[in-house]
Amino acid sequence: MGIIIEVCDYNLLSAMKLEKIFDRPDIAVMSYDCMNFCGMCSMGPYAMVNGQRVFGKTIDDCISKIKAVVEKELQELDNLY
């Protein structure tokens, strides 16, 4: 069991950048042609982390927020085992 980070291909936040940042076997970065949240891609960078929407005003802001959510998710997984 791990963490899934999902991004839309049309978003400002690229899957390639996230793959470099979250280069771990327990974290998967998935890129989709469309994630069916119409209009969100044009509003600003966002990603889905285990089904939770994470937004940022800038790419760096969004990545910081994703890191915080990932750390929280990893901590919760560690507490389970």
Phi and psi restraints in degrees (range 20) as a CNS / XPLOR table:
assign (resid 1 and name C) (resid 2 and name N)
       (resid 2 and name CA) (resid 2 and name C) 1.0 -151.8 20.0 2
assign (resid 2 and name N) (resid 2 and name CA)
       (resid 2 and name C) (resid 3 and name N) 1.0 -154.4 20.0 2
assign (resid 2 and name C) (resid 3 and name N)
       (resid 3 and name CA) (resid 3 and name C) 1.0 -117.5 20.0 2
assign (resid 3 and name N) (resid 3 and name CA)
       (resid 3 and name C) (resid 4 and name N) 1.0 138.0 20.0 2
assign (resid 3 and name C) (resid 4 and name N)
       (resid 4 and name CA) (resid 4 and name C) 1.0 -116.9 20.0 2
assign (resid 4 and name N) (resid 4 and name CA)
       (resid 4 and name C) (resid 5 and name N) 1.0 124.4 20.0 2
assign (resid 4 and name C) (resid 5 and name N)
       (resid 5 and name CA) (resid 5 and name C) 1.0 -109.1 20.0 2
assign (resid 5 and name N) (resid 5 and name CA)
       (resid 5 and name C) (resid 6 and name N) 1.0 122.6 20.0 2
assign (resid 5 and name C) (resid 6 and name N)
       (resid 6 and name CA) (resid 6 and name C) 1.0 -115.6 20.0 2
assign (resid 6 and name N) (resid 6 and name CA)
       (resid 6 and name C) (resid 7 and name N) 1.0 137.3 20.0 2
assign (resid 6 and name C) (resid 7 and name N)
       (resid 7 and name CA) (resid 7 and name C) 1.0 -136.4 20.0 2
assign (resid 7 and name N) (resid 7 and name CA)
       (resid 7 and name C) (resid 8 and name N) 1.0 154.7 20.0 2
assign (resid 7 and name C) (resid 8 and name N)
       (resid 8 and name CA) (resid 8 and name C) 1.0 -89.5 20.0 2
assign (resid 8 and name N) (resid 8 and name CA)
       (resid 8 and name C) (resid 9 and name N) 1.0 142.0 20.0 2
assign (resid 8 and name C) (resid 9 and name N)
       (resid 9 and name CA) (resid 9 and name C) 1.0 -60.5 20.0 2
assign (resid 9 and name N) (resid 9 and name CA)
       (resid 9 and name C) (resid 10 and name N) 1.0 -26.1 20.0 2
assign (resid 9 and name C) (resid 10 and name N)
       (resid 10 and name CA) (resid 10 and name C) 1.0 -92.7 20.0 2
assign (resid 10 and name N) (resid 10 and name CA)
       (resid 10 and name C) (resid 11 and name N) 1.0 0.7 20.0 2
assign (resid 10 and name C) (resid 11 and name N)
       (resid 11 and name CA) (resid 11 and name C) 1.0 -77.7 20.0 2
assign (resid 11 and name N) (resid 11 and name CA)
       (resid 11 and name C) (resid 12 and name N) 1.0 158.7 20.0 2
assign (resid 11 and name C) (resid 12 and name N)
       (resid 12 and name CA) (resid 12 and name C) 1.0 -68.4 20.0 2
assign (resid 12 and name N) (resid 12 and name CA)
       (resid 12 and name C) (resid 13 and name N) 1.0 -24.6 20.0 2
assign (resid 12 and name C) (resid 13 and name N)
       (resid 13 and name CA) (resid 13 and name C) 1.0 -87.4 20.0 2
assign (resid 13 and name N) (resid 13 and name CA)
       (resid 13 and name C) (resid 14 and name N) 1.0 118.2 20.0 2
assign (resid 13 and name C) (resid 14 and name N)
       (resid 14 and name CA) (resid 14 and name C) 1.0 -92.8 20.0 2
assign (resid 14 and name N) (resid 14 and name CA)
       (resid 14 and name C) (resid 15 and name N) 1.0 145.0 20.0 2
assign (resid 14 and name C) (resid 15 and name N)
       (resid 15 and name CA) (resid 15 and name C) 1.0 -64.0 20.0 2
assign (resid 15 and name N) (resid 15 and name CA)
       (resid 15 and name C) (resid 16 and name N) 1.0 -35.5 20.0 2
assign (resid 15 and name C) (resid 16 and name N)
       (resid 16 and name CA) (resid 16 and name C) 1.0 -61.9 20.0 2
assign (resid 16 and name N) (resid 16 and name CA)
       (resid 16 and name C) (resid 17 and name N) 1.0 -41.8 20.0 2
assign (resid 16 and name C) (resid 17 and name N)
       (resid 17 and name CA) (resid 17 and name C) 1.0 -65.0 20.0 2
assign (resid 17 and name N) (resid 17 and name CA)
       (resid 17 and name C) (resid 18 and name N) 1.0 -42.3 20.0 2
assign (resid 17 and name C) (resid 18 and name N)
       (resid 18 and name CA) (resid 18 and name C) 1.0 -66.0 20.0 2
assign (resid 18 and name N) (resid 18 and name CA)
       (resid 18 and name C) (resid 19 and name N) 1.0 -36.9 20.0 2
assign (resid 18 and name C) (resid 19 and name N)
       (resid 19 and name CA) (resid 19 and name C) 1.0 -62.6 20.0 2
assign (resid 19 and name N) (resid 19 and name CA)
       (resid 19 and name C) (resid 20 and name N) 1.0 -36.8 20.0 2
assign (resid 19 and name C) (resid 20 and name N)
       (resid 20 and name CA) (resid 20 and name C) 1.0 -68.3 20.0 2
assign (resid 20 and name N) (resid 20 and name CA)
       (resid 20 and name C) (resid 21 and name N) 1.0 -40.2 20.0 2
assign (resid 20 and name C) (resid 21 and name N)
       (resid 21 and name CA) (resid 21 and name C) 1.0 -71.8 20.0 2
assign (resid 21 and name N) (resid 21 and name CA)
       (resid 21 and name C) (resid 22 and name N) 1.0 -42.9 20.0 2
assign (resid 21 and name C) (resid 22 and name N)
       (resid 22 and name CA) (resid 22 and name C) 1.0 -106.9 20.0 2
assign (resid 22 and name N) (resid 22 and name CA)
       (resid 22 and name C) (resid 23 and name N) 1.0 57.0 20.0 2
assign (resid 22 and name C) (resid 23 and name N)
       (resid 23 and name CA) (resid 23 and name C) 1.0 -86.0 20.0 2
assign (resid 23 and name N) (resid 23 and name CA)
       (resid 23 and name C) (resid 24 and name N) 1.0 76.2 20.0 2
assign (resid 23 and name C) (resid 24 and name N)
       (resid 24 and name CA) (resid 24 and name C) 1.0 -138.3 20.0 2
assign (resid 24 and name N) (resid 24 and name CA)
       (resid 24 and name C) (resid 25 and name N) 1.0 149.0 20.0 2
assign (resid 24 and name C) (resid 25 and name N)
       (resid 25 and name CA) (resid 25 and name C) 1.0 -69.1 20.0 2
assign (resid 25 and name N) (resid 25 and name CA)
       (resid 25 and name C) (resid 26 and name N) 1.0 -19.8 20.0 2
assign (resid 25 and name C) (resid 26 and name N)
       (resid 26 and name CA) (resid 26 and name C) 1.0 -95.4 20.0 2
assign (resid 26 and name N) (resid 26 and name CA)
       (resid 26 and name C) (resid 27 and name N) 1.0 7.0 20.0 2
assign (resid 26 and name C) (resid 27 and name N)
       (resid 27 and name CA) (resid 27 and name C) 1.0 -127.1 20.0 2
assign (resid 27 and name N) (resid 27 and name CA)
       (resid 27 and name C) (resid 28 and name N) 1.0 123.5 20.0 2
assign (resid 27 and name C) (resid 28 and name N)
       (resid 28 and name CA) (resid 28 and name C) 1.0 -110.5 20.0 2
assign (resid 28 and name N) (resid 28 and name CA)
       (resid 28 and name C) (resid 29 and name N) 1.0 132.0 20.0 2
assign (resid 28 and name C) (resid 29 and name N)
       (resid 29 and name CA) (resid 29 and name C) 1.0 -105.7 20.0 2
assign (resid 29 and name N) (resid 29 and name CA)
       (resid 29 and name C) (resid 30 and name N) 1.0 120.3 20.0 2
assign (resid 29 and name C) (resid 30 and name N)
       (resid 30 and name CA) (resid 30 and name C) 1.0 -113.3 20.0 2
assign (resid 30 and name N) (resid 30 and name CA)
       (resid 30 and name C) (resid 31 and name N) 1.0 135.8 20.0 2
assign (resid 30 and name C) (resid 31 and name N)
       (resid 31 and name CA) (resid 31 and name C) 1.0 -116.6 20.0 2
assign (resid 31 and name N) (resid 31 and name CA)
       (resid 31 and name C) (resid 32 and name N) 1.0 132.3 20.0 2
assign (resid 31 and name C) (resid 32 and name N)
       (resid 32 and name CA) (resid 32 and name C) 1.0 -123.1 20.0 2
assign (resid 32 and name N) (resid 32 and name CA)
       (resid 32 and name C) (resid 33 and name N) 1.0 149.1 20.0 2
assign (resid 32 and name C) (resid 33 and name N)
       (resid 33 and name CA) (resid 33 and name C) 1.0 -60.0 20.0 2
assign (resid 33 and name N) (resid 33 and name CA)
       (resid 33 and name C) (resid 34 and name N) 1.0 -39.9 20.0 2
assign (resid 33 and name C) (resid 34 and name N)
       (resid 34 and name CA) (resid 34 and name C) 1.0 -153.6 20.0 2
assign (resid 34 and name N) (resid 34 and name CA)
       (resid 34 and name C) (resid 35 and name N) 1.0 140.1 20.0 2
assign (resid 34 and name C) (resid 35 and name N)
       (resid 35 and name CA) (resid 35 and name C) 1.0 -108.0 20.0 2
assign (resid 35 and name N) (resid 35 and name CA)
       (resid 35 and name C) (resid 36 and name N) 1.0 9.3 20.0 2
assign (resid 35 and name C) (resid 36 and name N)
       (resid 36 and name CA) (resid 36 and name C) 1.0 63.2 20.0 2
assign (resid 36 and name N) (resid 36 and name CA)
       (resid 36 and name C) (resid 37 and name N) 1.0 31.6 20.0 2
assign (resid 36 and name C) (resid 37 and name N)
       (resid 37 and name CA) (resid 37 and name C) 1.0 -115.5 20.0 2
assign (resid 37 and name N) (resid 37 and name CA)
       (resid 37 and name C) (resid 38 and name N) 1.0 67.1 20.0 2
assign (resid 37 and name C) (resid 38 and name N)
       (resid 38 and name CA) (resid 38 and name C) 1.0 -49.4 20.0 2
assign (resid 38 and name N) (resid 38 and name CA)
       (resid 38 and name C) (resid 39 and name N) 1.0 129.7 20.0 2
assign (resid 38 and name C) (resid 39 and name N)
       (resid 39 and name CA) (resid 39 and name C) 1.0 91.9 20.0 2
assign (resid 39 and name N) (resid 39 and name CA)
       (resid 39 and name C) (resid 40 and name N) 1.0 -22.2 20.0 2
assign (resid 39 and name C) (resid 40 and name N)
       (resid 40 and name CA) (resid 40 and name C) 1.0 -65.6 20.0 2
assign (resid 40 and name N) (resid 40 and name CA)
       (resid 40 and name C) (resid 41 and name N) 1.0 -33.6 20.0 2
assign (resid 40 and name C) (resid 41 and name N)
       (resid 41 and name CA) (resid 41 and name C) 1.0 -62.3 20.0 2
assign (resid 41 and name N) (resid 41 and name CA)
       (resid 41 and name C) (resid 42 and name N) 1.0 -36.1 20.0 2
assign (resid 41 and name C) (resid 42 and name N)
       (resid 42 and name CA) (resid 42 and name C) 1.0 -81.7 20.0 2
assign (resid 42 and name N) (resid 42 and name CA)
       (resid 42 and name C) (resid 43 and name N) 1.0 -16.7 20.0 2
assign (resid 42 and name C) (resid 43 and name N)
       (resid 43 and name CA) (resid 43 and name C) 1.0 -80.9 20.0 2
assign (resid 43 and name N) (resid 43 and name CA)
       (resid 43 and name C) (resid 44 and name N) 1.0 -30.6 20.0 2
assign (resid 43 and name C) (resid 44 and name N)
       (resid 44 and name CA) (resid 44 and name C) 1.0 163.7 20.0 2
assign (resid 44 and name N) (resid 44 and name CA)
       (resid 44 and name C) (resid 45 and name N) 1.0 173.3 20.0 2
assign (resid 44 and name C) (resid 45 and name N)
       (resid 45 and name CA) (resid 45 and name C) 1.0 -68.4 20.0 2
assign (resid 45 and name N) (resid 45 and name CA)
       (resid 45 and name C) (resid 46 and name N) 1.0 137.2 20.0 2
assign (resid 45 and name C) (resid 46 and name N)
       (resid 46 and name CA) (resid 46 and name C) 1.0 -155.1 20.0 2
assign (resid 46 and name N) (resid 46 and name CA)
       (resid 46 and name C) (resid 47 and name N) 1.0 162.8 20.0 2
assign (resid 46 and name C) (resid 47 and name N)
       (resid 47 and name CA) (resid 47 and name C) 1.0 -149.9 20.0 2
assign (resid 47 and name N) (resid 47 and name CA)
       (resid 47 and name C) (resid 48 and name N) 1.0 164.7 20.0 2
assign (resid 47 and name C) (resid 48 and name N)
       (resid 48 and name CA) (resid 48 and name C) 1.0 -108.9 20.0 2
assign (resid 48 and name N) (resid 48 and name CA)
       (resid 48 and name C) (resid 49 and name N) 1.0 126.6 20.0 2
assign (resid 48 and name C) (resid 49 and name N)
       (resid 49 and name CA) (resid 49 and name C) 1.0 -116.8 20.0 2
assign (resid 49 and name N) (resid 49 and name CA)
       (resid 49 and name C) (resid 50 and name N) 1.0 109.9 20.0 2
assign (resid 49 and name C) (resid 50 and name N)
       (resid 50 and name CA) (resid 50 and name C) 1.0 48.1 20.0 2
assign (resid 50 and name N) (resid 50 and name CA)
       (resid 50 and name C) (resid 51 and name N) 1.0 43.4 20.0 2
assign (resid 50 and name C) (resid 51 and name N)
       (resid 51 and name CA) (resid 51 and name C) 1.0 85.9 20.0 2
assign (resid 51 and name N) (resid 51 and name CA)
       (resid 51 and name C) (resid 52 and name N) 1.0 -3.1 20.0 2
assign (resid 51 and name C) (resid 52 and name N)
       (resid 52 and name CA) (resid 52 and name C) 1.0 -100.0 20.0 2
assign (resid 52 and name N) (resid 52 and name CA)
       (resid 52 and name C) (resid 53 and name N) 1.0 127.0 20.0 2
assign (resid 52 and name C) (resid 53 and name N)
       (resid 53 and name CA) (resid 53 and name C) 1.0 -73.9 20.0 2
assign (resid 53 and name N) (resid 53 and name CA)
       (resid 53 and name C) (resid 54 and name N) 1.0 132.6 20.0 2
assign (resid 53 and name C) (resid 54 and name N)
       (resid 54 and name CA) (resid 54 and name C) 1.0 -125.0 20.0 2
assign (resid 54 and name N) (resid 54 and name CA)
       (resid 54 and name C) (resid 55 and name N) 1.0 120.2 20.0 2
assign (resid 54 and name C) (resid 55 and name N)
       (resid 55 and name CA) (resid 55 and name C) 1.0 -112.3 20.0 2
assign (resid 55 and name N) (resid 55 and name CA)
       (resid 55 and name C) (resid 56 and name N) 1.0 157.6 20.0 2
assign (resid 55 and name C) (resid 56 and name N)
       (resid 56 and name CA) (resid 56 and name C) 1.0 -148.5 20.0 2
assign (resid 56 and name N) (resid 56 and name CA)
       (resid 56 and name C) (resid 57 and name N) 1.0 155.0 20.0 2
assign (resid 56 and name C) (resid 57 and name N)
       (resid 57 and name CA) (resid 57 and name C) 1.0 -73.5 20.0 2
assign (resid 57 and name N) (resid 57 and name CA)
       (resid 57 and name C) (resid 58 and name N) 1.0 -31.8 20.0 2
assign (resid 57 and name C) (resid 58 and name N)
       (resid 58 and name CA) (resid 58 and name C) 1.0 -129.2 20.0 2
assign (resid 58 and name N) (resid 58 and name CA)
       (resid 58 and name C) (resid 59 and name N) 1.0 170.2 20.0 2
assign (resid 58 and name C) (resid 59 and name N)
       (resid 59 and name CA) (resid 59 and name C) 1.0 -61.7 20.0 2
assign (resid 59 and name N) (resid 59 and name CA)
       (resid 59 and name C) (resid 60 and name N) 1.0 -45.9 20.0 2
assign (resid 59 and name C) (resid 60 and name N)
       (resid 60 and name CA) (resid 60 and name C) 1.0 -63.2 20.0 2
assign (resid 60 and name N) (resid 60 and name CA)
       (resid 60 and name C) (resid 61 and name N) 1.0 -38.7 20.0 2
assign (resid 60 and name C) (resid 61 and name N)
       (resid 61 and name CA) (resid 61 and name C) 1.0 -62.8 20.0 2
assign (resid 61 and name N) (resid 61 and name CA)
       (resid 61 and name C) (resid 62 and name N) 1.0 -44.2 20.0 2
assign (resid 61 and name C) (resid 62 and name N)
       (resid 62 and name CA) (resid 62 and name C) 1.0 -64.5 20.0 2
assign (resid 62 and name N) (resid 62 and name CA)
       (resid 62 and name C) (resid 63 and name N) 1.0 -43.0 20.0 2
assign (resid 62 and name C) (resid 63 and name N)
       (resid 63 and name CA) (resid 63 and name C) 1.0 -62.6 20.0 2
assign (resid 63 and name N) (resid 63 and name CA)
       (resid 63 and name C) (resid 64 and name N) 1.0 -40.2 20.0 2
assign (resid 63 and name C) (resid 64 and name N)
       (resid 64 and name CA) (resid 64 and name C) 1.0 -61.0 20.0 2
assign (resid 64 and name N) (resid 64 and name CA)
       (resid 64 and name C) (resid 65 and name N) 1.0 -42.4 20.0 2
assign (resid 64 and name C) (resid 65 and name N)
       (resid 65 and name CA) (resid 65 and name C) 1.0 -68.7 20.0 2
assign (resid 65 and name N) (resid 65 and name CA)
       (resid 65 and name C) (resid 66 and name N) 1.0 -36.9 20.0 2
assign (resid 65 and name C) (resid 66 and name N)
       (resid 66 and name CA) (resid 66 and name C) 1.0 -63.1 20.0 2
assign (resid 66 and name N) (resid 66 and name CA)
       (resid 66 and name C) (resid 67 and name N) 1.0 -43.9 20.0 2
assign (resid 66 and name C) (resid 67 and name N)
       (resid 67 and name CA) (resid 67 and name C) 1.0 -57.5 20.0 2
assign (resid 67 and name N) (resid 67 and name CA)
       (resid 67 and name C) (resid 68 and name N) 1.0 -42.3 20.0 2
assign (resid 67 and name C) (resid 68 and name N)
       (resid 68 and name CA) (resid 68 and name C) 1.0 -64.0 20.0 2
assign (resid 68 and name N) (resid 68 and name CA)
       (resid 68 and name C) (resid 69 and name N) 1.0 -42.6 20.0 2
assign (resid 68 and name C) (resid 69 and name N)
       (resid 69 and name CA) (resid 69 and name C) 1.0 -67.8 20.0 2
assign (resid 69 and name N) (resid 69 and name CA)
       (resid 69 and name C) (resid 70 and name N) 1.0 -40.7 20.0 2
assign (resid 69 and name C) (resid 70 and name N)
       (resid 70 and name CA) (resid 70 and name C) 1.0 -62.2 20.0 2
assign (resid 70 and name N) (resid 70 and name CA)
       (resid 70 and name C) (resid 71 and name N) 1.0 -45.4 20.0 2
assign (resid 70 and name C) (resid 71 and name N)
       (resid 71 and name CA) (resid 71 and name C) 1.0 -60.5 20.0 2
assign (resid 71 and name N) (resid 71 and name CA)
       (resid 71 and name C) (resid 72 and name N) 1.0 -41.5 20.0 2
assign (resid 71 and name C) (resid 72 and name N)
       (resid 72 and name CA) (resid 72 and name C) 1.0 -63.8 20.0 2
assign (resid 72 and name N) (resid 72 and name CA)
       (resid 72 and name C) (resid 73 and name N) 1.0 -43.9 20.0 2
assign (resid 72 and name C) (resid 73 and name N)
       (resid 73 and name CA) (resid 73 and name C) 1.0 -63.6 20.0 2
assign (resid 73 and name N) (resid 73 and name CA)
       (resid 73 and name C) (resid 74 and name N) 1.0 -42.8 20.0 2
assign (resid 73 and name C) (resid 74 and name N)
       (resid 74 and name CA) (resid 74 and name C) 1.0 -63.6 20.0 2
assign (resid 74 and name N) (resid 74 and name CA)
       (resid 74 and name C) (resid 75 and name N) 1.0 -38.7 20.0 2
assign (resid 74 and name C) (resid 75 and name N)
       (resid 75 and name CA) (resid 75 and name C) 1.0 -63.3 20.0 2
assign (resid 75 and name N) (resid 75 and name CA)
       (resid 75 and name C) (resid 76 and name N) 1.0 -43.4 20.0 2
assign (resid 75 and name C) (resid 76 and name N)
       (resid 76 and name CA) (resid 76 and name C) 1.0 -64.3 20.0 2
assign (resid 76 and name N) (resid 76 and name CA)
       (resid 76 and name C) (resid 77 and name N) 1.0 -38.2 20.0 2
assign (resid 76 and name C) (resid 77 and name N)
       (resid 77 and name CA) (resid 77 and name C) 1.0 -65.3 20.0 2
assign (resid 77 and name N) (resid 77 and name CA)
       (resid 77 and name C) (resid 78 and name N) 1.0 -41.3 20.0 2
assign (resid 77 and name C) (resid 78 and name N)
       (resid 78 and name CA) (resid 78 and name C) 1.0 -62.2 20.0 2
assign (resid 78 and name N) (resid 78 and name CA)
       (resid 78 and name C) (resid 79 and name N) 1.0 -37.0 20.0 2
assign (resid 78 and name C) (resid 79 and name N)
       (resid 79 and name CA) (resid 79 and name C) 1.0 -68.3 20.0 2
assign (resid 79 and name N) (resid 79 and name CA)
       (resid 79 and name C) (resid 80 and name N) 1.0 -26.0 20.0 2
assign (resid 79 and name C) (resid 80 and name N)
       (resid 80 and name CA) (resid 80 and name C) 1.0 -72.5 20.0 2
assign (resid 80 and name N) (resid 80 and name CA)
       (resid 80 and name C) (resid 81 and name N) 1.0 -29.8 20.0 2
